[in-house]
Amino acid sequence: MRVVAPSASPEAVGEAKHLFFAGRPFVFPTETVYGLGCRPGAAEEGVYGIKGRPRTKPLTLHCSSLDLVVEYLGLEEGRDILRRLLPGPVNVITGKGVGVRVFEHPFIRAFCREVREPLAATSANTSSLPSHVTAESAYADLGDAVPLYLDGGRTEFGIESTVLDLRGRPRILRPGAMPPEAIEDAL
């Protein structure tokens, strides 16, 4: 296990990129809580195993821009709503049933621009335990099962992202860092 700080340094992005393309997971900071991520499809089973997460709960695609979301998912429907919500501390479940986030955190933006692909991720904690707001607490929970922890300090919000389902009538599935009023304004 290795800890790298600051998380948005070229060294950190390079080490995460190496693991990403090798199909291995890593822990990274976001503005909400620490995440556990991997290349979509490549290391998802490992992420599920490390967390003890049921496979019925899909991972979220983390992107550097709305353009990457549209390109990767072929999304056109709901694009205007997504543009008003993202980037921000909200996980939007699209009409295709895929959760997406576009981050304001410098590491994720730099990383996704570098790899030119989304990052499949979830919170960096054992399922059923609270999410972590520091790399140290994520390591205390997940330990050496994860080869790299990127330390960005304490997260800005200290709470999970809001989950908004846009399949059918928009509804909040989980309250979080984005206030309901901000979502209502965007809709």
N, C-alpha and C positions, 0 to 999 in steps of 0.2 A: 504494500500500500504506500502511496506517495501523496503528500499534500503540497499543492502549489498555490502560492499567493504572490501578487494579486491575480485574481481569476481571469481578468481580461488581458493579461500580458501575452505577447507573442509566444512565449514558452508554454503557457497554460493552454492556449488555443492549439498549438502544435501537438502537445501531448494528448489532448482530448481528440484531436483529429486522427492521430495514429490509432488510438483505441477504437474510435468510431469505425474506421475502415477495416480494422482487424476483427470487428464483430464483438467487441467487449464493452461493458457498461462503465459509466463514470458518474460521480456526483458533482453537481454544479450549482452555483447560486442563481436565484432569480430575484425579482423584486418582492415576491410573495413568500415562498418557502423554498428550501433546497430541493433540487430535483435529482432523480436517478434516470439517466438516459442512455440511449444506444441508437444504432442505425436501424431504421424501420425494417422489421423482418429478420434482421441478422442476429440480434442478441436478445430479442424480446423474451424468449423462454428463460434466459438467465435473469433478467429483471424480475419476471414473475417469481422465480425461485428465490431470489435474494429477499424480496419483500414478503413472500408468502401470500401474494396477491392472487385472488381467483382469476382464472383466464376469461371469465365472463365479463370482467371489467377492462375494457380496452385502454391502451395507452393513448396519450394526447400527442398530436403532432405539434412541435414547437418550431416556429419559423422566424426568419429575420424580417419578413415583409409580407404584406397582403398579396403582393404579386407572386411570391413563392407559394402561398396557399392556393391561389387560383391556378397556377401552373401545375402544381403537384396533384391537386384533386380535380382539376378541370371544372372548377366552380364558377358559375356565372350567377345563378340564383342566390339572392341574399347578399350579393357583393356590396351593395350600398349600405346595408346595415353593418356588415363587417367593417367597412371603411370608417364608419362612425364610432365603432367600439374598439378597434385595434389600431395601434398597439395599446395594450392596457392589461390590467390584472383580471382578465376574464377568459375563461375557457368556453369557447362557443362550439356547441354541437351542431354541425351543419346538416342540411337536408339529406346528405349522404350518410349521416350517422357517425361521422368522424369528428372528434373533438380537436379544435385547433386553438393555438395561442400565438400571438405575435408579441414579443417582449420589448420592453424598454430597457432591460438590463444589458449593459455593454458586453458581457461575455457571450450571451446567447446570440445577440446581433452579430458580433464579430465571428463567432463560431459558425453559424449558419451561412453567413456570407462566404466564409472560407471553404466550407464543404459543399456548398450549393445544393444542399438537400435539407429536408426537415430532420429534426431530432425527435425520435419517439421517446416519450418520457412520462413519468409519474412522480409523485412526491418521494423523497429519499427517506423513507421510514418503513419499519415493519408494519404490514397491514394491521389495523386495529389500534396502533399506537399513534400518539400525536405527531404531527409534522414537525420538522426541524427548521429552526431559523438561523443556525450556525453550522459550519462544517464540522466543528468539534462534536456537537450533539449527534449529527448524522453518523459520524464515525463511531461514537459510543454505542449507537444502535446497530449499525450494519457491519462494522468492523472490517476485517481484511477480505471479506467476500467481494469488495469493490476495490479495484486496483488503483484508482485515482480519485482524490477529493480536491476540488478546486475551491479555495477559500476566498470568498468575497466579503467576509465579515458578516455581521448581522444583517438579515434581510430588511428591506425598507418597510414593508407592511406587517410582517410577522404573522400573517394569516393566509390561508389558502385563497386561490383565485375564486371568484364567483363562477358558477357553472350555469350557462344559459343555453337552453335547448331551443333551437330554431326549427325543429321539425314540427310542422303544424303551427299552432298558435304559440308564440314565444312564451317561455316560462322559465323561471329561475329554479334550478334543481338543487343548488347549494348556495346559500348566501356566503359572501366572502369579501375580498378586498374592494371590489367595485360596488359602490352603493346602488341599491335598486333605482334611485332617482336618476342616476347617470344612464342606466340601461333604458329606463322609460323614455328619457330624452332622446336617446339614439334610435328608438323604435318609432 
